[in-house]
Amino acid sequence: MAQRAALARALVNRPRLFLLDEPFGKLDALTRLTLQDEIASLWASQGFTAVLVTHDVEEALRLSNRVIVLSERPAHVVEDIRVPAGLGSDEAAPEFQRLRRHILALLGR
């Protein structure tokens, strides 16, 4: 509930830029999915720019239209990946799975 309140406080003034640093990390799986859906819906309706820092590849693909993979320290851009519109809504899609595998390979997994 505290995480929802924090997100609501951040969005109440309709920011043009929304910074999220591991915003769903401490949540249970169902709450995480619910809040991801809420953020995606708000982003679609309000059109703000969001920068999401996450270590969860699926979350990045689900919520983004662009994924920037960074190296370890000192950080530099390894690859800037465009995510096709609508891809995040279908995790079973071959393109979603291909991008997931590609990003994990870039991360050494």
Beta strands, then each sheet from edge to edge (+ up, - down):
strand 1: 17-21
strand 2: 49-53
strand 3: 66-70
strand 4: 77-82
sheet 1: 1+ 2+
sheet 2: 3+ 4-
end
